[in-house]
Amino acid sequence: MTDNVVIVYFVKPLSMTYIRTSLKGLFLLFAFLLMTSCQKETNHVPESPFINNADPQIVQDWVGLSIDLSNACNGFNDLIASRAHYYLALTMYESLLPGLRNYQTLQVRLANFQTTLPIPDQTKTYNWMIVSNQALAIVATELFQASGTQNLNKITQLRDKYILAASNELNEEIIRNSKELGNEIGWKIRDYSQLDGRSDSYLNNYPAYTLPSKEGCWIPTPPDYSAKLLLPYWGSSTPAMTENVQSILPSRLLLYNTSQSSIMYSEAIEVYNMTNNLSTSQREFYEYWNQPKDHEATPLNHCLLLMSQMSDDKGLRLDQALELYTRMAIAIYDGYILSWKTKFTYNLLRPSSYIKQNINRYFIPEYSSNPTPDFVSENALIYSACSEILGNYFGYRTSFVDYTQSTRINLRESKRHFESFNIMAKEAAYVDLFSAAYFRTSIDIGFQMGFDLSQNVLNLKLQY
């Protein structure tokens, strides 16, 4: 049997000095922790939440209003409207940027965008929707002055809509911070927009300009024979991306030639035969894309309305919708600059003029075309570029119903089904053969240049 062993520990009594020292240490530790806690509270930086996943309604609201205001401005056409959308997209992107996780500024990275925009105060809290709407209201008011007081009031109403929506949840300080920052950004971009020399272009769409006098150059075109050229200097505008204008060239040219064995003659015969034998369905088909009939049918408006429709249908997040609008606005703005630069480099006459000179001197097309040279087709370029960007975001083989024209009462068929964005773009581009507006080569090359431009825009890195 094992003996039980009892172990006794003798603990030395604590001295009063030790107790006092320990208590003093504990007191100092407690005081330090309390001071640290208070210090952290005093220097706490409030965080304005990221909004990547927010409702994209702000994009839809401003795109829709901008289309309406463009239509209300005398002197506005797709070229001038494209400039407005570019600056609005830039304003929206940069003003929402501080509220987006993993996105980077476009300052310095776009041509001549060297201005330094105000940045948020890290000790303040902001509502990014209010910030953006304040900035957009300032820029839009400048861009659409010609729309009149009643229409400008719509800008104020849209701006205030977001303040009212947030007023029940936010205190006055956050609203004030947001409005102040938005105003600062808006005025900076407004001032930047004045530097491109195009702010007053809507006042004179037809400045004096003399084309070279040589065979095959543009001449006033039937049926209206307008002798004034539309914005002939637009091709020298500063683009959003320099490479879109300096590096994209036609892969081949359409050379003036009156020989019956030439490409130009054969393409003129094609146009002549088409325009002389249009069926009722072809006329209706043309009306769908005929921009003079309705402002929603212009390439710019049609593409942006389709962008908004698809964004709704596919449920894009705010950051996705903002990305898409920014790329579309850049592509359209640069697309018009590129096409106008090309037109006024080659100065080629329209098919209707060629037909009158070489095939049938009595030929008069049913539909008029812009008073600009033929080569290249801006419609083909814009639709091609936009279809590639839409395909990149929604799928290149995505089928859809286009109901952007559904409010038009002048159409028998106001909704169209397409198997892809590319198919839609080709239909919109090649319909111009029906009106004798373009030779086939001008449409082919415009389509190719639009694709090249879209690749530059899609390669623009927006996220880190």
Stockholm file with secondary structure:
# STOCKHOLM 1.0

chainA/1-464         MTDNVVIVYFVKPLSMTYIRTSLKGLFLLFAFLLMTSCQKETNHVPESPFINNADPQIVQDWVGLSIDLSNACNGFNDLIASRAHYYLALTMYESLLPGLRNYQTLQVRLANFQTTLPIPDQTKTYNWMIVSNQALAIVATELFQASGTQNLNKITQLRDKYILAASNELNEEIIRNSKELGNEIGWKIRDYSQLDGRSDSYLNNYPAYTLPSKEGCWIPTPPDYSAKLLLPYWGSSTPAMTENVQSILPSRLLLYNTSQSSIMYSEAIEVYNMTNNLSTSQREFYEYWNQPKDHEATPLNHCLLLMSQMSDDKGLRLDQALELYTRMAIAIYDGYILSWKTKFTYNLLRPSSYIKQNINRYFIPEYSSNPTPDFVSENALIYSACSEILGNYFGYRTSFVDYTQSTRINLRESKRHFESFNIMAKEAAYVDLFSAAYFRTSIDIGFQMGFDLSQNVLNLKLQY
#=GR chainA/1-464 SS CCCCCCCCCCCCCCCHHHHHHHHHHHHHHHHHHHHHHHHHHHTCCCCCCCCTTSCTHHHHHHHHHHHHHHHHSTTCCHHHHHHHHHHHHHHHHHHHGGGSTTBCCCTTTSTTCCCCCCCCCTTSCCCHHHHHHHHHHHHHHHHTGGGCHHHHHHHHHHHHHHHHHHHTTSCHHHHHHHHHHHHHHHHHHHHHHGGGSCTTGGGCSSCCCCCCCSTTBCCCCTTTCCCSCSSTTGGGSCCSSTHHHHSCCCSSCCCCCCCTTSHHHHHHHHHHHHHHTCCHHHHHHHHHHCGGGCGGGSHHHHHHHHHHHHHHHHTCCHHHHHHHHHHHHHHHHHHHHHHHHHHHHHCBCCHHHHHHHHTCTTCCCSSCCCSSCCSSCHHHHHHHHHHHHHHHHHCTTCCEEECTTTTCTTCSCCCEEESCHHHHHHHHHHGGGGGTCCCHHHHHHHHHHHHHHHHHHHTSCCBC
#=GC SS_cons         CCCCCCCCCCCCCCCHHHHHHHHHHHHHHHHHHHHHHHHHHHTCCCCCCCCTTSCTHHHHHHHHHHHHHHHHSTTCCHHHHHHHHHHHHHHHHHHHGGGSTTBCCCTTTSTTCCCCCCCCCTTSCCCHHHHHHHHHHHHHHHHTGGGCHHHHHHHHHHHHHHHHHHHTTSCHHHHHHHHHHHHHHHHHHHHHHGGGSCTTGGGCSSCCCCCCCSTTBCCCCTTTCCCSCSSTTGGGSCCSSTHHHHSCCCSSCCCCCCCTTSHHHHHHHHHHHHHHTCCHHHHHHHHHHCGGGCGGGSHHHHHHHHHHHHHHHHTCCHHHHHHHHHHHHHHHHHHHHHHHHHHHHHCBCCHHHHHHHHTCTTCCCSSCCCSSCCSSCHHHHHHHHHHHHHHHHHCTTCCEEECTTTTCTTCSCCCEEESCHHHHHHHHHHGGGGGTCCCHHHHHHHHHHHHHHHHHHHTSCCBC
//
